[in-house]
Amino acid sequence: MDGVSEASTVTLRVPAADGGFLYASAPQSRMAFTVSGLETLSLLLYADSPARYLLKNLRVTPCPGA
């Protein structure tokens, strides 16, 4: 994932294998992460106030042996 928020803090929500979610600040440059134990994937970018996030690139690749 590669992107940048403009003028506001943007949060990234990623599903976890236990049914919950993991939260982190949305990346301000290229970021790679691994998600395991899921059949589907959804990513949510949100902010508590009006915000803008420029998503430059998003790539999803299967893990070897998955």
C-alpha positions, 0 to 999 in steps of 0.5 A: 500500500502506498499513499499519503494523507493531506492535512488530516490524520487518517486511520487504517483499519485491517481485519484480524484473524480473530474477528477483530480489527487492527488499527494504525495510522494510514501510511505516509509512504509505501507500507507492506503488511501481511494478513493471514487466516482470512478468506476475504480482505477489506481495508477501511481508511477513515478520519474523525474530521473531513480528510483526504487520502491519496492512494497511490498504489494497492497491491494484493498478492497471495503468500507462498504456500497459502 
